[in-house]
Amino acid sequence: FGPNVEFCCSDVASSPIMVVFRVVDCFGNYNDCMVEVYVEDKLPPVGTCPPNATITCEDFLANYAAALDAGDDSVLDAFGDASFFDNCDTDVDYSWDYSINTCQVGTITRSWTVNDPSGNTPFNCSQTIFVEHVSDWVVEFPADIDATCEDGELPEFGEPEVFFDECELIGTAFEDIYYYIVPDACYKVVRTWPVINWCVFDDFGANIYSEDGFA
């Protein structure tokens, strides 16, 4: 017997719990009564999620893509973690997913759900990491050339070289126009290369680069 009775979270599953009250008078006489106590957890878990973040597609490819493709989400620890509190035990369910298109643009989503054994309203939160497109690609076209044709075959013109295109979807083609009346030559071929970046084509509505080559 004591001045009070303390209960804890482990008593929730043991309810009801029998409590005995004893009253003693100044002569030492006493009497007891018993009551059943139902211990309930009424407090739901609470918490906060890390804030949303934004990275470039180049950063995603360099530091996150390979690990996430392999199912390793530990690289996402750099974006923080959820914090939560509950007066009793908790069960944490963590999940992540990402959706990135061929232009390396999309989102990475991290979600937390925290439940307690008493069935109170769970704590839910999520973090979105936005992967943004960066278009800094460069095209180097072949230089003009003078050549001697044999058996009517054209010389090797070379091809456009594209650099810094990790976040791009580049398409190239060419079209030849022949000129048979030219000074100091049998004929001239003007080769035009349109180079299309499909990742930004809709934004501009036209080819980003187009250049002529001569032979």
Disulfide bonds with the S-S distance in Angstrom:
Cys9-Cys88 1.90
Cys49-Cys125 1.79
Cys57-Cys167 2.15
Cys103-Cys199 1.93
